[in-house]
Amino acid sequence: MNIVLLSGGSGSRLWPLSNEARSKQFLKILKSDQGIQQSMVQRVYEQLGKSGYKKDIFVATNKVQVDSIRDQLGESIELIIEPERRNTWPAIALSIAYLYYKKKKNKDDVVTVLPIDSYAENAYFGCLTELEKVIADNVVDLALLGVVPTFPTEKYGYIIPEKNTIKIDDSKTSIVYPVRMFKEKPNFKEAQKFINEDNALWNCGIFAFKIGYILEKISEYINFSSYEDVLNKYAQLEKTSFDYAVVEKTQRVAVVRYDGMWKDLGTWNVLCEEISDASIGNAALSEDIENTHVINELEIPTLVLGISDAVVVATYDGILVADKKESPKIKNYLDDRNARPMHEKRRWGEYAVLELSNTEDDKQVLTKKMRIYAGKNISYQFHQYRSEIWIITEGKGMFVKNDCLYEVKSGDVLKINIGDKHAIKAFDDITMIEVQIGKPLIEEDIIRIEKDWDKILNICK
C-alpha cells in the first residue's frame, strides 16, 4: 500500500505558536514514550513504522514547509510539492499523478491518504490494513475511516452509515459499512441525533482508493498525459476539499469503524490536554493555579498569578492570554492578518525577527537573530534587492563570499552587498545578528546556487 501524508495549513487556531511557516504539526510540544519532545509529524511517522508501514510513504506539502519536514523526518523522505496552496483535492490529485507517472505505480495499486497531524493510539493506524482490503477486493471505489464519537460536536464532519455491514474475506473485523450520507459540521442537536439514532461516525480525513479511480476524476477537470501536465495545470483544478470534489460524488463508498482514542489537536484547549508540563520556557506559575498552561519562547520571563483554566503563550509573533474554553475563537480575530512570520525553523537552524523599520530614504531595515546548528550550512546564494550585515556573537564556522573561503568566529562582522554570492557553515552552533537593508525585503529574494556544502567547496576551488 502507498501512503500519502497531507501536510498543509497554517494552524491559525494555535496562534501565536504556529504561523504560515511553522504550522502546528511541526511544534515539538508532545512527548514520546521515551519522554523526548516530539511533533505531531514525528509522532505519526513513528506510529506508521510501528504498524508496519516503513516504505512507500510520501508527503504532499507546499514549498514553505519543505525544510521543516526534512528537518523532522530526514532528508530521505519523498516529497510531492504543490506549486501553490489549493486545498486537499488538488493536493491529492497531484500526488496520484506523481505516483503513477514518476513512481510507475499501477492503476490497481491502493493509496491511503491521511493528515500528517493525526493524533490517535497505534490501533488507529492498524486500521489502514482494513481500508486497503476493502479497496483491493473491489468492494467499493472509496473507503474511509470513521471514528466512534465520544460526544456531540459541531467541529467535525459526520459519516452516516447504512445499518447493514459488509463482510470482507480474511478481514480482522467485519465492522465495515456502506455509507448512506455525509453531513458537514451539523449543529449540536443534529449531531446528537446522528450519534444516537444513526450510529454516525466522525470523519477523520482518511481515504483509500485505487490510483486509476482518481486518475479518472482528474480527467474530469483537465486533459493530461504526464505528471508535468498536472503540475502545470494545477491552478485549473478546483480549489476545494477532496470530500466535496470526490467523496460526496462517489456512489460506492464504505466506512471502516474505529472505536478508540482520536483527537483533533487544532485548538489550544484540546492541545493542552496532551501537554504534560504546565510551563515550557522561561515561565513561572503561582501554586494556587489549576489547569493553566504557559509556553514562553521569549528570553524575557513570564509570570502568571492566580489565573486558572487559561493558556498563556508568548512568542515573537505575539502574545496570547485566553480562557481555555474561549481559545477556539482565535481564528475569528486573525482572518485579516497578513503579517510575515516572525519566527521560522529552517533545515539549517532557525531565526526570529527582532525589528522591522524604514529609513529616511525609503528603504527597509530588518533585524534577525539567527542560529545555525553545528554541521549545518546556509546555501550558496545571492540577493537582488538587499544587502546584509552579519554580526557573529557566538560560535565558529566557515564563510564563503564570491568563491573565497574565510574562517569566522565570535566578534566578526561580515558585509554582503547586493549580488554577492555567500554561504556559511557552522563548526559548532553559530548565533548571529543579521541586518537586511533594501526594498522589498522578502524571503523570496534568494537566488540559490548550491545547497550541498561539499559542492560549494568545489565551486570555491
PAMI-903877 format. One record per residue (C-alpha): x, y, z; residue in three letters; residue number from 0. Coordinates in nm, 2 decimals. Layout:
BEGIN
{{X,Y,Z},'ala',NUM}
...
This chain:
BEGIN
{{0.00,0.00,0.00},'met',0}
{{0.11,0.35,-0.08},'asn',1}
{{0.06,0.62,0.19},'ile',2}
{{0.03,0.99,0.12},'val',3}
{{0.05,1.22,0.42},'leu',4}
{{-0.11,1.56,0.37},'leu',5}
{{0.09,1.85,0.52},'ser',6}
{{-0.06,2.19,0.48},'gly',7}
{{-0.24,2.47,0.66},'gly',8}
{{-0.10,2.73,0.90},'ser',9}
{{-0.28,2.62,1.22},'gly',10}
{{-0.40,2.97,1.29},'ser',11}
{{-0.61,2.84,1.58},'arg',12}
{{-0.28,2.78,1.76},'leu',13}
{{-0.16,3.13,1.72},'trp',14}
{{0.09,3.27,1.81},'pro',15}
{{0.29,2.95,1.84},'leu',16}
{{0.21,2.85,1.48},'ser',17}
{{0.22,3.06,1.17},'asn',18}
{{0.24,3.03,0.79},'glu',19}
{{0.60,2.89,0.81},'ala',20}
{{0.57,2.70,1.13},'arg',21}
{{0.24,2.50,1.12},'ser',22}
{{0.10,2.32,1.42},'lys',23}
{{0.22,1.98,1.30},'gln',24}
{{0.59,2.08,1.35},'phe',25}
{{0.56,2.21,1.71},'leu',26}
{{0.76,1.99,1.94},'lys',27}
{{0.53,2.01,2.24},'ile',28}
{{0.43,1.64,2.27},'leu',29}
{{0.63,1.37,2.44},'lys',30}
{{0.73,1.03,2.30},'ser',31}
{{0.72,0.71,2.50},'asp',32}
{{1.08,0.78,2.59},'gln',33}
{{0.99,1.12,2.73},'gly',34}
{{1.15,1.31,2.43},'ile',35}
{{0.99,1.62,2.29},'gln',36}
{{0.84,1.55,1.95},'gln',37}
{{0.60,1.70,1.70},'ser',38}
{{0.27,1.56,1.55},'met',39}
{{0.46,1.49,1.23},'val',40}
{{0.73,1.28,1.41},'gln',41}
{{0.46,1.10,1.62},'arg',42}
{{0.26,1.00,1.31},'val',43}
{{0.56,0.88,1.12},'tyr',44}
{{0.68,0.68,1.42},'glu',45}
{{0.33,0.52,1.46},'gln',46}
{{0.32,0.42,1.09},'leu',47}
{{0.65,0.25,1.13},'gly',48}
{{0.52,0.06,1.43},'lys',49}
{{0.22,-0.05,1.23},'ser',50}
{{0.44,-0.20,0.96},'gly',51}
{{0.45,0.09,0.71},'tyr',52}
{{0.81,0.17,0.66},'lys',53}
{{0.83,0.23,0.29},'lys',54}
{{0.61,0.38,0.02},'asp',55}
{{0.53,0.68,0.24},'ile',56}
{{0.51,1.02,0.06},'phe',57}
{{0.44,1.37,0.19},'val',58}
{{0.23,1.61,-0.01},'ala',59}
{{0.32,1.97,0.10},'thr',60}
{{0.39,2.32,-0.01},'asn',61}
{{0.74,2.47,-0.06},'lys',62}
{{0.71,2.67,0.27},'val',63}
{{0.71,2.35,0.47},'gln',64}
{{0.98,2.16,0.29},'val',65}
{{1.27,2.25,0.53},'asp',66}
{{1.06,2.17,0.84},'ser',67}
{{0.96,1.83,0.70},'ile',68}
{{1.31,1.73,0.61},'arg',69}
{{1.44,1.86,0.94},'asp',70}
{{1.20,1.64,1.14},'gln',71}
{{1.17,1.33,0.91},'leu',72}
{{1.51,1.33,0.75},'gly',73}
{{1.64,1.41,0.40},'glu',74}
{{1.53,1.07,0.26},'ser',75}
{{1.15,1.13,0.29},'ile',76}
{{1.00,1.17,-0.05},'glu',77}
{{0.80,1.49,-0.10},'leu',78}
{{0.54,1.59,-0.35},'ile',79}
{{0.54,1.97,-0.36},'ile',80}
{{0.24,2.18,-0.46},'glu',81}
{{0.32,2.48,-0.68},'pro',82}
{{0.06,2.67,-0.47},'glu',83}
{{-0.19,2.60,-0.19},'arg',84}
{{-0.53,2.49,-0.33},'arg',85}
{{-0.69,2.27,-0.06},'asn',86}
{{-0.69,1.89,-0.03},'thr',87}
{{-0.84,1.79,-0.37},'trp',88}
{{-0.57,1.94,-0.59},'pro',89}
{{-0.30,1.82,-0.35},'ala',90}
{{-0.43,1.46,-0.37},'ile',91}
{{-0.47,1.48,-0.75},'ala',92}
{{-0.11,1.59,-0.79},'leu',93}
{{0.01,1.31,-0.55},'ser',94}
{{-0.17,1.05,-0.76},'ile',95}
{{-0.02,1.18,-1.08},'ala',96}
{{0.32,1.17,-0.92},'tyr',97}
{{0.28,0.80,-0.80},'leu',98}
{{0.15,0.69,-1.14},'tyr',99}
{{0.39,0.88,-1.37},'tyr',100}
{{0.70,0.93,-1.16},'lys',101}
{{0.70,0.62,-0.94},'lys',102}
{{0.55,0.39,-1.21},'lys',103}
{{0.27,0.26,-0.98},'lys',104}
{{-0.01,0.06,-1.13},'asn',105}
{{-0.37,0.18,-1.17},'lys',106}
{{-0.48,-0.10,-0.94},'asp',107}
{{-0.24,-0.01,-0.66},'asp',108}
{{-0.41,0.11,-0.34},'val',109}
{{-0.34,0.45,-0.20},'val',110}
{{-0.44,0.57,0.15},'thr',111}
{{-0.43,0.94,0.23},'val',112}
{{-0.43,1.08,0.58},'leu',113}
{{-0.35,1.40,0.76},'pro',114}
{{0.01,1.43,0.88},'ile',115}
{{-0.11,1.57,1.22},'asp',116}
{{-0.35,1.28,1.32},'ser',117}
{{-0.34,1.22,1.69},'tyr',118}
{{-0.46,0.87,1.79},'ala',119}
{{-0.34,0.55,1.95},'glu',120}
{{-0.15,0.29,1.75},'asn',121}
{{-0.46,0.08,1.68},'ala',122}
{{-0.59,0.37,1.47},'tyr',123}
{{-0.31,0.32,1.22},'phe',124}
{{-0.36,-0.05,1.22},'gly',125}
{{-0.70,0.01,1.06},'cys',126}
{{-0.52,0.12,0.74},'leu',127}
{{-0.49,-0.25,0.65},'thr',128}
{{-0.87,-0.28,0.67},'glu',129}
{{-0.91,0.01,0.43},'leu',130}
{{-0.66,-0.15,0.19},'glu',131}
{{-0.85,-0.48,0.19},'lys',132}
{{-1.19,-0.31,0.12},'val',133}
{{-1.04,-0.14,-0.19},'ile',134}
{{-0.83,-0.43,-0.31},'ala',135}
{{-1.13,-0.66,-0.31},'asp',136}
{{-1.32,-0.41,-0.53},'asn',137}
{{-1.60,-0.39,-0.27},'val',138}
{{-1.62,-0.01,-0.32},'val',139}
{{-1.44,0.27,-0.50},'asp',140}
{{-1.36,0.47,-0.19},'leu',141}
{{-1.31,0.36,0.17},'ala',142}
{{-1.30,0.60,0.47},'leu',143}
{{-1.21,0.56,0.83},'leu',144}
{{-1.48,0.67,1.08},'gly',145}
{{-1.42,0.74,1.45},'val',146}
{{-1.69,0.64,1.70},'val',147}
{{-1.78,0.98,1.86},'pro',148}
{{-1.73,1.04,2.23},'thr',149}
{{-1.96,1.35,2.24},'phe',150}
{{-2.17,1.56,2.00},'pro',151}
{{-1.98,1.85,1.85},'thr',152}
{{-2.02,2.10,1.57},'glu',153}
{{-1.65,2.09,1.49},'lys',154}
{{-1.63,1.77,1.28},'tyr',155}
{{-1.79,1.62,0.97},'gly',156}
{{-2.01,1.31,1.02},'tyr',157}
{{-2.04,0.99,0.82},'ile',158}
{{-2.38,0.83,0.83},'ile',159}
{{-2.35,0.45,0.76},'pro',160}
{{-2.61,0.21,0.65},'glu',161}
{{-2.73,-0.04,0.92},'lys',162}
{{-2.60,-0.35,0.74},'asn',163}
{{-2.24,-0.44,0.75},'thr',164}
{{-2.01,-0.55,0.46},'ile',165}
{{-1.84,-0.88,0.51},'lys',166}
{{-1.47,-0.87,0.40},'ile',167}
{{-1.29,-1.20,0.34},'asp',168}
{{-0.99,-1.26,0.57},'asp',169}
{{-1.06,-0.93,0.74},'ser',170}
{{-0.96,-0.87,1.11},'lys',171}
{{-1.30,-0.71,1.16},'thr',172}
{{-1.64,-0.72,0.99},'ser',173}
{{-1.73,-0.37,1.11},'ile',174}
{{-1.74,-0.22,0.76},'val',175}
{{-2.05,-0.03,0.65},'tyr',176}
{{-2.18,0.11,0.32},'pro',177}
{{-2.21,0.49,0.35},'val',178}
{{-2.56,0.64,0.34},'arg',179}
{{-2.47,1.01,0.35},'met',180}
{{-2.23,1.27,0.48},'phe',181}
{{-2.31,1.57,0.70},'lys',182}
{{-2.05,1.85,0.73},'glu',183}
{{-2.04,2.02,1.07},'lys',184}
{{-2.40,1.99,1.18},'pro',185}
{{-2.54,2.19,1.47},'asn',186}
{{-2.53,2.04,1.82},'phe',187}
{{-2.88,1.90,1.81},'lys',188}
{{-2.83,1.74,1.47},'glu',189}
{{-2.50,1.59,1.58},'ala',190}
{{-2.67,1.44,1.89},'gln',191}
{{-2.94,1.29,1.67},'lys',192}
{{-2.70,1.14,1.42},'phe',193}
{{-2.50,0.98,1.70},'ile',194}
{{-2.79,0.84,1.90},'asn',195}
{{-3.02,0.73,1.61},'glu',196}
{{-2.79,0.68,1.31},'asp',197}
{{-2.47,0.55,1.47},'asn',198}
{{-2.28,0.83,1.30},'ala',199}
{{-1.90,0.84,1.29},'leu',200}
{{-1.66,1.13,1.29},'trp',201}
{{-1.49,1.19,0.95},'asn',202}
{{-1.12,1.20,1.04},'cys',203}
{{-1.00,1.27,0.69},'gly',204}
{{-0.86,0.93,0.59},'ile',205}
{{-0.94,0.80,0.24},'phe',206}
{{-0.84,0.49,0.05},'ala',207}
{{-0.88,0.42,-0.33},'phe',208}
{{-0.71,0.28,-0.64},'lys',209}
{{-0.49,0.51,-0.84},'ile',210}
{{-0.69,0.45,-1.15},'gly',211}
{{-1.01,0.58,-0.99},'tyr',212}
{{-0.86,0.92,-0.90},'ile',213}
{{-0.69,0.95,-1.25},'leu',214}
{{-1.04,0.93,-1.39},'glu',215}
{{-1.16,1.20,-1.16},'lys',216}
{{-0.87,1.43,-1.26},'ile',217}
{{-0.96,1.39,-1.62},'ser',218}
{{-1.30,1.55,-1.55},'glu',219}
{{-1.11,1.87,-1.48},'tyr',220}
{{-0.81,1.88,-1.71},'ile',221}
{{-0.65,1.69,-2.00},'asn',222}
{{-0.32,1.53,-1.91},'phe',223}
{{-0.08,1.26,-2.01},'ser',224}
{{0.21,1.32,-1.76},'ser',225}
{{0.29,1.44,-1.41},'tyr',226}
{{0.41,1.77,-1.56},'glu',227}
{{0.07,1.83,-1.73},'asp',228}
{{-0.10,1.81,-1.39},'val',229}
{{0.17,2.03,-1.23},'leu',230}
{{0.14,2.29,-1.50},'asn',231}
{{-0.24,2.29,-1.49},'lys',232}
{{-0.26,2.28,-1.11},'tyr',233}
{{-0.44,2.62,-1.10},'ala',234}
{{-0.72,2.47,-1.32},'gln',235}
{{-0.81,2.21,-1.05},'leu',236}
{{-1.10,2.33,-0.84},'glu',237}
{{-0.98,2.48,-0.51},'lys',238}
{{-1.19,2.26,-0.28},'thr',239}
{{-1.16,1.97,-0.04},'ser',240}
{{-1.14,1.61,-0.15},'phe',241}
{{-1.46,1.55,0.03},'asp',242}
{{-1.66,1.79,-0.18},'tyr',243}
{{-1.48,1.72,-0.51},'ala',244}
{{-1.48,1.33,-0.49},'val',245}
{{-1.61,1.16,-0.18},'val',246}
{{-1.96,1.31,-0.18},'glu',247}
{{-2.00,1.24,-0.55},'lys',248}
{{-1.90,0.88,-0.53},'thr',249}
{{-2.17,0.62,-0.52},'gln',250}
{{-1.98,0.31,-0.39},'arg',251}
{{-1.83,0.42,-0.06},'val',252}
{{-1.77,0.23,0.26},'ala',253}
{{-1.65,0.33,0.61},'val',254}
{{-1.44,0.12,0.84},'val',255}
{{-1.54,0.18,1.20},'arg',256}
{{-1.27,0.27,1.45},'tyr',257}
{{-1.36,0.27,1.82},'asp',258}
{{-1.07,0.42,2.01},'gly',259}
{{-0.88,0.73,2.10},'met',260}
{{-0.86,1.01,1.84},'trp',261}
{{-0.83,1.38,1.88},'lys',262}
{{-0.80,1.69,1.67},'asp',263}
{{-0.52,1.89,1.84},'leu',264}
{{-0.61,2.20,1.64},'gly',265}
{{-0.72,2.42,1.93},'thr',266}
{{-0.54,2.52,2.25},'trp',267}
{{-0.80,2.37,2.49},'asn',268}
{{-0.76,2.03,2.33},'val',269}
{{-0.38,2.05,2.27},'leu',270}
{{-0.32,2.14,2.63},'cys',271}
{{-0.48,1.81,2.74},'glu',272}
{{-0.17,1.64,2.58},'glu',273}
{{0.10,1.88,2.71},'ile',274}
{{0.24,1.72,3.02},'ser',275}
{{0.43,2.02,3.16},'asp',276}
{{0.23,2.32,3.29},'ala',277}
{{0.51,2.55,3.17},'ser',278}
{{0.75,2.55,2.89},'ile',279}
{{1.03,2.80,2.86},'gly',280}
{{1.11,3.09,3.09},'asn',281}
{{0.79,3.09,3.29},'ala',282}
{{0.66,3.05,3.64},'ala',283}
{{0.31,2.99,3.78},'leu',284}
{{0.17,3.05,4.14},'ser',285}
{{0.09,2.74,4.34},'glu',286}
{{-0.29,2.82,4.36},'asp',287}
{{-0.33,2.79,3.98},'ile',288}
{{-0.52,2.49,3.83},'glu',289}
{{-0.53,2.38,3.47},'asn',290}
{{-0.33,2.66,3.32},'thr',291}
{{-0.05,2.62,3.07},'his',292}
{{0.22,2.87,2.98},'val',293}
{{0.45,2.85,2.68},'ile',294}
{{0.72,3.12,2.65},'asn',295}
{{0.97,3.13,2.36},'glu',296}
{{1.10,3.47,2.45},'leu',297}
{{1.40,3.54,2.66},'glu',298}
{{1.22,3.77,2.90},'ile',299}
{{1.04,3.59,3.19},'pro',300}
{{0.67,3.53,3.20},'thr',301}
{{0.49,3.51,3.54},'leu',302}
{{0.12,3.40,3.58},'val',303}
{{-0.05,3.46,3.92},'leu',304}
{{-0.39,3.33,4.03},'gly',305}
{{-0.53,3.26,3.68},'ile',306}
{{-0.68,2.91,3.63},'ser',307}
{{-0.82,2.73,3.32},'asp',308}
{{-0.61,2.95,3.09},'ala',309}
{{-0.35,2.93,2.82},'val',310}
{{-0.07,3.19,2.80},'val',311}
{{0.16,3.18,2.50},'val',312}
{{0.44,3.43,2.43},'ala',313}
{{0.64,3.42,2.10},'thr',314}
{{0.80,3.66,1.85},'tyr',315}
{{0.47,3.66,1.66},'asp',316}
{{0.26,3.78,1.95},'gly',317}
{{0.12,3.71,2.30},'ile',318}
{{-0.19,3.52,2.38},'leu',319}
{{-0.38,3.52,2.71},'val',320}
{{-0.70,3.32,2.68},'ala',321}
{{-0.96,3.13,2.88},'asp',322}
{{-0.92,2.77,2.75},'lys',323}
{{-1.28,2.73,2.66},'lys',324}
{{-1.27,3.05,2.46},'glu',325}
{{-0.94,2.97,2.28},'ser',326}
{{-1.11,2.81,1.97},'pro',327}
{{-1.23,3.15,1.87},'lys',328}
{{-0.88,3.28,1.80},'ile',329}
{{-0.92,3.23,1.42},'lys',330}
{{-1.21,3.48,1.42},'asn',331}
{{-0.97,3.76,1.52},'tyr',332}
{{-0.68,3.66,1.28},'leu',333}
{{-0.86,3.63,0.95},'asp',334}
{{-0.75,3.97,0.83},'asp',335}
{{-0.39,3.93,0.94},'arg',336}
{{-0.12,3.90,0.67},'asn',337}
{{0.18,3.98,0.88},'ala',338}
{{0.50,3.79,0.79},'arg',339}
{{0.61,3.51,1.03},'pro',340}
{{0.84,3.64,1.30},'met',341}
{{0.99,3.30,1.38},'his',342}
{{1.08,3.02,1.14},'glu',343}
{{1.25,2.69,1.15},'lys',344}
{{1.48,2.60,0.86},'arg',345}
{{1.68,2.30,0.75},'arg',346}
{{1.99,2.48,0.88},'trp',347}
{{1.85,2.62,1.21},'gly',348}
{{1.61,2.89,1.30},'glu',349}
{{1.56,3.27,1.32},'tyr',350}
{{1.35,3.53,1.49},'ala',351}
{{1.27,3.88,1.36},'val',352}
{{1.37,4.14,1.62},'leu',353}
{{1.27,4.46,1.43},'glu',354}
{{1.14,4.59,1.10},'leu',355}
{{1.17,4.96,1.03},'ser',356}
{{1.20,5.22,0.75},'asn',357}
{{1.49,5.46,0.67},'thr',358}
{{1.46,5.82,0.57},'glu',359}
{{1.55,5.73,0.21},'asp',360}
{{1.25,5.48,0.19},'asp',361}
{{1.45,5.16,0.24},'lys',362}
{{1.35,4.89,0.48},'gln',363}
{{1.57,4.75,0.76},'val',364}
{{1.50,4.40,0.90},'leu',365}
{{1.70,4.27,1.20},'thr',366}
{{1.70,3.90,1.28},'lys',367}
{{1.86,3.68,1.54},'lys',368}
{{1.97,3.36,1.37},'met',369}
{{2.10,3.03,1.50},'arg',370}
{{2.28,2.79,1.26},'ile',371}
{{2.31,2.44,1.41},'tyr',372}
{{2.65,2.27,1.42},'ala',373}
{{2.73,2.09,1.10},'gly',374}
{{2.46,2.27,0.90},'lys',375}
{{2.50,2.54,0.64},'asn',376}
{{2.31,2.81,0.46},'ile',377}
{{2.30,2.76,0.09},'ser',378}
{{2.53,2.95,-0.15},'tyr',379}
{{2.31,3.23,-0.27},'gln',380}
{{2.28,3.60,-0.36},'phe',381}
{{2.01,3.87,-0.34},'his',382}
{{1.88,4.11,-0.60},'gln',383}
{{1.73,4.37,-0.37},'tyr',384}
{{1.91,4.38,-0.04},'arg',385}
{{2.25,4.40,0.12},'ser',386}
{{2.32,4.23,0.46},'glu',387}
{{2.55,4.26,0.76},'ile',388}
{{2.62,3.96,0.97},'trp',389}
{{2.75,4.00,1.33},'ile',390}
{{2.86,3.67,1.48},'ile',391}
{{2.80,3.67,1.85},'thr',392}
{{2.88,3.30,1.93},'glu',393}
{{3.04,3.00,1.76},'gly',394}
{{3.28,2.93,1.48},'lys',395}
{{3.25,2.84,1.12},'gly',396}
{{3.34,2.88,0.75},'met',397}
{{3.22,3.18,0.55},'phe',398}
{{3.21,3.19,0.17},'val',399}
{{3.19,3.51,-0.03},'lys',400}
{{3.23,3.53,-0.41},'asn',401}
{{3.40,3.19,-0.43},'asp',402}
{{3.65,3.27,-0.15},'cys',403}
{{3.67,3.10,0.19},'leu',404}
{{3.72,3.26,0.53},'tyr',405}
{{3.72,3.12,0.88},'glu',406}
{{3.49,3.32,1.11},'val',407}
{{3.43,3.34,1.49},'lys',408}
{{3.25,3.53,1.76},'ser',409}
{{3.30,3.91,1.72},'gly',410}
{{3.34,3.90,1.34},'asp',411}
{{3.14,4.14,1.12},'val',412}
{{3.06,4.03,0.76},'leu',413}
{{2.93,4.27,0.50},'lys',414}
{{2.74,4.13,0.20},'ile',415}
{{2.65,4.36,-0.09},'asn',416}
{{2.36,4.32,-0.34},'ile',417}
{{2.47,4.04,-0.58},'gly',418}
{{2.75,3.90,-0.36},'asp',419}
{{2.74,3.52,-0.35},'lys',420}
{{2.76,3.40,0.01},'his',421}
{{2.72,3.10,0.24},'ala',422}
{{2.82,2.99,0.59},'ile',423}
{{2.87,2.66,0.77},'lys',424}
{{2.87,2.62,1.15},'ala',425}
{{3.15,2.41,1.30},'phe',426}
{{2.97,2.45,1.63},'asp',427}
{{2.63,2.63,1.69},'asp',428}
{{2.66,2.98,1.55},'ile',429}
{{2.44,3.27,1.68},'thr',430}
{{2.45,3.59,1.48},'met',431}
{{2.26,3.90,1.42},'ile',432}
{{2.16,3.96,1.05},'glu',433}
{{2.06,4.31,0.93},'val',434}
{{1.90,4.33,0.59},'gln',435}
{{1.88,4.67,0.41},'ile',436}
{{1.69,4.72,0.09},'gly',437}
{{1.34,4.71,-0.07},'lys',438}
{{1.15,4.50,-0.10},'pro',439}
{{1.26,4.28,0.20},'leu',440}
{{1.11,3.94,0.12},'ile',441}
{{1.22,3.58,0.18},'glu',442}
{{1.17,3.51,-0.19},'glu',443}
{{1.47,3.74,-0.27},'asp',444}
{{1.71,3.44,-0.27},'ile',445}
{{1.88,3.31,-0.58},'ile',446}
{{2.02,2.97,-0.48},'arg',447}
{{2.34,2.85,-0.65},'ile',448}
{{2.40,2.53,-0.44},'glu',449}
{{2.28,2.37,-0.11},'lys',450}
{{2.54,2.09,-0.07},'asp',451}
{{2.85,2.21,0.12},'trp',452}
{{3.09,1.98,-0.05},'asp',453}
{{2.97,2.11,-0.39},'lys',454}
{{3.01,2.47,-0.26},'ile',455}
{{3.37,2.39,-0.17},'leu',456}
{{3.43,2.26,-0.52},'asn',457}
{{3.30,2.58,-0.66},'ile',458}
{{3.55,2.78,-0.45},'cys',459}
{{3.84,2.56,-0.56},'lys',460}
